[in-house]
Amino acid sequence: MQVTSRHFKEGAHAALHDKDIQKAFSKVKGGFPVARAKAASELPEFEDLRDAGRDLKNHILENLDYYLEYFEDQVLLQGGRVHWCSNYAEARDVILQICRDADARTVTKGKSMITEEMALNDFLEKNGIEPIETDLGEYIIQLAHEYPSHIIAPALHKTKDQVTELFHEKHGKYGFTERLTDPQALVNEARSILRDKYVAADVGITGANFLIAETGSTVIVTNEGNGDLTQSLPKTHIAVSSIEKVVPTLEDASLFLRLLARSATGQEMSVYTTFSTGPKRREDIDGPASFHVVIVDGGRSDLVGSDKQDLLRCLKCGACMNHCPVYQAVGGHTYGWVYPGPIGAALNPQMVGLEETRHLPNASTFCGRCEEVCPVRIPLPKIMRLWREQAFETEVTPKPERWGIGLWAYFARRPALYRIVTRIGARTLKTIAGKKGRIVKLPLMGGWSSVRDFPAPQGATFMDQWKKQNRGRK
């Protein structure tokens, strides 16, 4: 998909003034965060599980090559095949060839972030194969020719009225001409259309929440059952995964499953947790005749052993964005690539380049809520800070910004001079504010004062107050 992260500021400004986006995202605060808090409180060992999940992920990353090779060996034993792809282009070509070998005209797809990264749908369409998203949220945004605004709720930015108009416009060719407004009726209409697509599809493509090394199994979690139909009805199943999804054993997978749903939606478990191991056997009632796992690096191996390796612990639960005040205000599309919110601000610079995404690490208040709720304790604020430092050091940021930071650093290294300047600045701002105690407009701070007043300092600096309070104490 096209990267538009360098236009974050313009996108954020537009989103803040878009009534539909504000209406849609206003529901986030009272939805996922409340459900997660309740689910966590009902599991006494939840915090211990987070520690265990963090430690297990670290162990996996230290032995990533071993577990990936072990996984491949087990897939081969089960009659499947593993395809190793270093980049998106290789992965797209491999998937296209598998589809052509199956004489595929249509492909059903389960929700998959890695296929969003590689813009697989557009690629298949250009090569004469129709991809059909079967997750309801993904189906909605495919009809609208948009991309996900959330990891687990891709159509979160859409209001019910917008979905009504979209279905009314797109479903007429299937014989559905009534403008429906009831949510369940809209779901039923989409289900009726997708049912025939499942049966007709030649290939089913899913993502993978986990790859289990000891059994060669892929695991997906869904709440709609679409993933099961996508991978069991067509004659060919392709599971697409990134390298960090591998886990050693079934027991290890169960640990992450206990964390995943609670962190994502506040459920104890997702409605469907599906394990797929190889192609159909003689005694099986259904299943694919061929089973392929496409494992994509896509720049992730560069993170292994780096100061940003912790990003590879991510379970793709979306908890960080559910709790992020910036994401809740501007929505997902503003971030300009596949991953929005704090995980996008920390991961996207690695995936598509810091020059393209330099605004994202700055799109944070550093309140720390993202790290506080991450099921595997990824230090997202720390990683965003590292990207800020790198942007400054490599001169990716504009000169005025670097000069401003350089000027601040000059005074920060000279404490006595810093205290004098801040003392003068505090008094000056207080004078400018006058009796109101607030400043409507301030030079070089238009980003702040364009939407809010700047509260003026109300007294002495912190250091002056501290000295006065501790005067005479030993």
C-alpha positions in Angstrom: 0.0 0.0 0.0 1.1 3.6 -0.6 2.9 5.2 2.3 1.5 8.6 3.3 3.0 9.0 6.7 4.9 12.1 5.8 1.5 13.9 5.6 0.6 13.0 9.2 0.1 16.6 10.3 -2.3 17.4 7.5 -4.1 14.1 8.0 -4.4 14.7 11.8 -5.8 18.2 11.2 -8.4 16.8 8.7 -9.4 13.9 11.1 -9.9 16.3 14.0 -12.5 18.2 11.9 -14.1 15.1 10.4 -17.4 14.6 12.2 -17.8 10.9 11.1 -14.3 10.0 12.3 -14.8 11.7 15.6 -18.2 10.0 16.0 -16.7 6.6 15.2 -13.6 6.9 17.4 -15.5 8.4 20.3 -16.7 4.9 21.0 -13.2 3.5 21.5 -12.7 5.0 25.0 -15.7 3.2 26.5 -15.3 0.0 24.5 -12.0 -2.0 24.3 -10.2 -0.3 27.3 -13.1 -1.0 29.7 -13.4 -4.6 28.4 -9.7 -5.2 28.8 -9.6 -3.9 32.3 -12.5 -6.1 33.3 -11.0 -9.2 31.7 -7.6 -8.6 33.3 -9.1 -8.0 36.8 -10.9 -11.3 36.6 -7.6 -13.3 36.0 -5.5 -13.0 39.1 -2.3 -14.2 37.4 -2.7 -11.8 34.4 0.4 -9.7 35.3 2.4 -12.9 35.8 1.3 -14.1 32.4 2.5 -10.9 30.9 5.9 -11.4 32.4 6.0 -15.0 31.2 4.9 -13.9 27.7 7.7 -11.2 27.6 10.3 -13.7 28.7 9.2 -16.4 26.3 9.2 -14.0 23.4 12.7 -13.0 24.3 13.8 -16.6 24.3 12.2 -17.2 20.9 14.0 -14.2 19.4 17.3 -15.4 20.8 16.7 -18.8 19.0 14.6 -17.6 16.1 16.5 -19.5 13.4 16.3 -22.8 15.3 12.5 -22.6 15.9 11.8 -21.5 12.3 13.8 -24.5 10.9 12.1 -26.8 13.3 8.7 -25.5 12.2 9.6 -26.1 8.6 10.6 -29.7 9.3 7.3 -30.4 11.0 5.3 -28.9 8.1 7.1 -31.1 5.6 6.4 -34.2 7.8 2.7 -33.3 7.7 2.7 -33.0 3.9 2.8 -29.2 3.6 5.4 -26.8 2.2 7.1 -23.7 3.5 8.2 -20.8 1.3 10.9 -18.4 2.6 10.6 -14.9 1.3 13.0 -12.1 2.2 10.8 -9.3 0.9 7.2 -8.5 -0.2 7.9 -8.9 -3.9 9.2 -12.4 -3.4 6.2 -13.3 -1.3 3.7 -11.9 -3.8 5.3 -13.9 -6.6 5.2 -17.1 -4.6 1.6 -16.6 -3.7 0.7 -15.8 -7.4 2.4 -18.9 -8.6 0.6 -21.1 -6.1 -2.7 -19.6 -7.2 -1.9 -20.2 -10.9 -0.9 -23.8 -10.1 -4.4 -24.1 -8.7 -6.0 -22.5 -11.7 -7.5 -19.9 -9.3 -9.9 -17.3 -10.5 -11.1 -16.2 -7.0 -9.4 -16.3 -3.7 -11.0 -15.9 -0.3 -8.9 -14.2 2.4 -9.0 -14.0 6.2 -7.8 -10.9 8.0 -4.0 -10.6 7.6 -1.8 -7.7 8.4 1.2 -9.1 6.6 -0.8 -9.3 3.3 -1.8 -5.6 3.9 1.9 -4.8 4.2 2.6 -6.4 0.8 -0.5 -4.9 -0.9 -1.5 -8.4 -1.9 -5.0 -7.7 -3.0 -4.0 -5.1 -5.6 -1.3 -7.4 -6.9 -3.7 -10.4 -7.3 -6.2 -8.2 -9.1 -3.6 -6.9 -11.5 -2.8 -10.5 -12.3 -6.4 -11.5 -13.0 -7.3 -13.1 -9.7 -10.2 -11.7 -7.6 -9.4 -11.6 -3.9 -12.4 -11.5 -1.5 -12.0 -10.4 2.1 -14.2 -12.4 4.3 -13.7 -10.7 7.7 -16.7 -8.3 7.9 -14.5 -5.3 8.7 -12.1 -6.1 5.9 -15.0 -6.8 3.6 -16.4 -3.3 4.3 -13.2 -1.5 3.6 -12.5 -3.6 0.5 -15.8 -2.4 -0.9 -14.9 1.2 0.0 -11.4 0.8 -1.5 -9.8 1.8 1.8 -7.3 0.1 4.1 -7.6 -0.8 7.8 -7.7 1.9 10.5 -7.2 -0.6 13.3 -5.4 -3.9 13.7 -8.3 -6.0 15.0 -11.2 -3.7 13.9 -10.3 -2.6 10.4 -13.6 -0.7 9.7 -13.6 1.1 13.1 -13.6 4.5 11.3 -16.9 3.7 9.6 -20.3 4.7 11.0 -23.4 2.6 10.6 -24.9 5.1 8.2 -21.8 4.9 6.0 -22.0 1.1 5.9 -25.6 1.4 5.0 -24.9 3.6 2.0 -21.9 1.5 1.0 -23.9 -1.8 1.0 -26.8 -0.1 -0.8 -24.4 1.1 -3.5 -22.4 -2.1 -3.9 -24.9 -5.0 -3.3 -27.4 -4.1 -5.9 -25.7 -6.4 -8.4 -26.4 -9.3 -6.1 -30.1 -8.5 -5.9 -30.1 -6.6 -2.6 -31.8 -3.3 -3.3 -33.2 -2.3 0.1 -31.4 0.3 2.1 -30.9 -1.5 5.4 -30.2 0.3 8.7 -30.4 -2.5 11.3 -26.9 -3.7 12.1 -27.9 -7.4 12.2 -29.7 -7.1 8.8 -26.5 -5.6 7.3 -24.5 -8.5 8.7 -26.9 -11.0 7.3 -26.8 -9.4 3.9 -23.0 -9.5 3.8 -23.1 -13.1 5.0 -25.5 -14.1 2.2 -23.1 -12.7 -0.4 -20.0 -14.2 1.1 -21.5 -17.7 1.5 -21.3 -18.3 -2.2 -17.8 -16.8 -2.4 -16.5 -19.4 0.1 -17.8 -22.3 -2.0 -16.6 -20.9 -5.3 -13.1 -19.9 -4.2 -10.1 -21.9 -5.6 -7.6 -20.8 -3.0 -8.0 -19.6 0.6 -5.4 -17.3 2.1 -5.1 -16.6 5.9 -2.7 -15.0 8.1 -1.3 -16.7 11.2 -1.4 -15.5 14.8 1.2 -18.2 15.7 3.3 -20.9 14.0 3.8 -23.8 16.3 7.2 -25.4 15.8 6.6 -28.8 17.5 3.6 -29.6 15.3 4.1 -27.6 12.2 0.6 -26.0 12.8 -0.6 -22.5 12.0 -3.1 -20.8 14.4 -5.6 -18.1 13.7 -8.1 -16.5 16.1 -11.3 -15.0 14.8 -14.8 -14.1 16.1 -16.7 -14.7 12.9 -15.6 -18.2 11.7 -14.7 -16.8 8.3 -11.1 -18.0 8.8 -12.3 -21.6 9.1 -14.3 -21.5 5.9 -11.5 -19.7 4.1 -8.9 -22.4 4.8 -11.1 -25.5 4.8 -13.3 -25.2 1.7 -10.9 -24.3 -1.1 -8.5 -27.0 -2.5 -5.5 -24.9 -1.6 -4.7 -23.1 1.7 -2.0 -20.5 1.9 -1.0 -19.2 5.4 1.1 -16.1 5.3 3.2 -15.1 8.3 6.1 -13.0 9.4 9.1 -14.6 11.0 8.4 -13.6 14.6 5.1 -15.5 14.8 6.8 -18.8 15.6 6.4 -20.4 19.1 8.1 -23.6 20.4 5.1 -25.7 21.6 1.4 -26.0 21.9 1.7 -25.1 25.6 3.5 -21.9 24.7 0.8 -21.0 22.2 -1.8 -21.4 25.0 0.1 -18.8 27.1 -0.2 -16.2 24.4 -3.8 -17.1 23.7 -4.7 -16.3 27.3 -3.1 -12.9 26.8 -4.2 -12.1 23.3 -8.0 -12.0 23.5 -8.1 -10.3 26.9 -5.8 -7.6 25.7 -7.5 -7.1 22.3 -11.3 -7.3 22.9 -11.6 -8.1 26.6 -12.7 -11.7 25.9 -11.4 -14.7 27.7 -10.8 -16.4 24.4 -11.8 -15.5 20.8 -14.9 -17.3 19.5 -12.8 -19.4 17.1 -9.2 -20.6 17.7 -8.3 -22.7 14.7 -5.2 -25.0 14.4 -4.3 -26.1 10.9 -1.7 -28.9 10.4 -0.9 -29.9 6.8 -3.3 -30.8 4.0 -6.4 -32.9 4.2 -5.9 -36.6 5.2 -7.9 -39.5 3.9 -10.0 -39.7 7.1 -10.7 -35.9 7.1 -14.2 -34.7 6.2 -13.0 -31.5 4.7 -9.8 -29.5 4.3 -7.4 -28.4 1.5 -5.6 -30.8 -0.8 -2.5 -28.7 -0.5 -1.1 -26.6 2.4 1.5 -23.8 2.0 3.1 -21.5 4.5 4.7 -18.3 3.2 7.0 -16.8 5.7 8.1 -13.3 5.1 11.0 -11.4 6.6 10.1 -7.9 5.3 12.9 -6.2 7.2 12.2 -7.9 10.5 15.5 -9.7 10.8 17.2 -6.3 10.9 15.5 -5.8 14.3 16.9 -9.0 15.8 19.8 -8.0 18.1 19.1 -4.3 17.7 18.0 -1.7 20.3 14.4 -2.1 18.9 14.2 -5.9 19.0 11.4 -5.7 21.6 9.0 -4.7 18.7 9.1 -8.3 17.5 7.3 -9.4 20.7 4.1 -7.8 19.4 1.0 -10.0 19.4 -0.9 -7.6 17.1 -3.7 -7.2 19.7 -4.3 -3.5 19.3 -4.3 -2.7 23.0 -1.8 0.1 22.6 -3.9 2.0 20.1 -7.1 1.3 22.1 -5.6 3.2 25.0 -3.7 5.9 23.1 -5.2 9.4 23.4 -3.5 10.5 20.1 -4.9 7.5 18.2 -8.4 8.1 19.7 -8.3 11.7 18.5 -7.0 11.3 14.9 -7.8 7.7 14.0 -5.8 5.1 12.1 -5.5 6.3 8.6 -3.7 9.4 9.7 -0.6 7.3 10.4 -0.2 6.6 6.7 0.7 2.9 6.6 -0.5 -0.5 7.8 0.1 -0.1 11.5 -1.5 2.8 13.3 -1.2 4.0 16.9 1.8 3.5 19.2 2.9 0.3 17.6 2.8 2.0 14.2 4.8 5.0 15.5 7.5 2.6 16.7 7.4 -0.1 14.0 6.6 1.8 10.7 10.0 3.7 10.7 11.7 0.3 10.5 9.5 -1.1 7.9 9.2 1.8 5.4 12.0 4.2 6.5 12.4 7.0 9.0 12.4 9.7 6.4 8.9 8.7 5.3 7.6 8.3 8.9 9.5 10.9 10.9 6.3 12.4 12.3 5.1 9.2 13.8 7.5 8.8 16.8 6.5 12.4 17.7 2.8 11.6 17.6 2.8 10.6 21.3 2.3 12.3 24.6 4.6 9.7 26.2 1.8 9.1 28.8 3.0 5.5 28.9 -0.5 3.9 28.6 0.6 1.8 25.6 3.4 0.2 27.5 1.2 -0.2 30.6 -1.3 -2.3 28.7 0.9 -4.2 26.2 0.5 -7.9 27.0 4.2 -8.6 26.4 5.4 -5.3 27.9 7.0 -3.7 24.8 8.6 -0.4 25.9 7.0 1.6 23.1 7.8 5.1 24.5 11.5 4.1 24.8 11.5 2.9 21.2 9.8 6.1 19.9 12.4 8.1 21.8 15.1 6.1 20.0 13.6 7.0 16.7 13.5 10.7 17.7 17.1 10.6 18.5 18.0 8.9 15.3 16.0 11.4 13.3 17.9 14.2 14.9 21.3 12.6 14.5 20.7 11.7 10.8 19.3 15.2 10.1 15.9 13.8 8.9 14.1 16.4 10.9 13.9 20.0 9.5 16.7 22.4 10.4 14.5 24.8 12.6 13.6 21.8 14.7 17.2 20.7 15.0 18.3 24.2 15.8 15.7 24.5 18.5 16.7 21.2 20.1 20.4 22.2 19.8 19.7 25.5 21.5 17.8 23.8 24.3 20.7 21.3 24.7 23.2 24.2 25.0 21.4 25.6 28.0 20.6 22.2 29.5 24.3 21.5 29.7 24.9 24.7 31.6 22.5 24.4 34.7 23.2 27.9 36.1 22.6 29.6 32.7 19.5 27.3 32.2 18.0 28.5 35.5 18.5 32.1 34.6 16.9 31.8 31.2 13.9 29.8 32.4 13.4 32.3 35.3 13.3 35.1 32.7 11.1 33.1 30.4 8.6 32.2 33.1 8.2 35.9 34.2 7.9 37.0 30.6 5.1 34.5 29.8 3.3 35.5 32.9 3.4 39.1 31.9 2.2 38.4 28.4 -0.7 36.4 29.8 -1.9 39.1 32.1 -4.9 38.6 34.3 -6.3 35.8 32.1 -3.3 33.6 32.9 -3.5 32.1 29.4 -1.8 33.0 26.1 -3.9 32.8 22.9 -1.1 33.0 20.4 2.6 32.3 20.8 5.5 32.5 18.2 6.9 29.1 17.1 4.0 27.3 18.9 1.2 27.5 16.4 0.6 23.8 16.6 -0.4 24.2 20.2 -2.1 27.6 20.2 -4.1 27.0 17.0 -6.5 24.7 18.9 -5.9 25.6 22.6 -4.7 28.4 24.8 -1.3 28.1 26.4 -1.4 28.2 30.2 1.2 30.7 31.5 3.5 29.9 34.4 1.8 30.9 37.6 4.8 31.5 39.8 8.5 30.8 40.2 10.4 28.0 38.3 10.5 24.5 39.8 14.1 25.0 41.0 13.3 28.3 42.7 10.3 26.8 44.4 12.4 23.8 45.5 15.1 26.0 46.9 12.6 28.1 48.8 10.9 25.1 50.2 14.1 23.4 51.3 15.9 26.5 52.6 17.4 25.9 56.0 17.1 22.1 55.7 20.1 19.8 55.9 
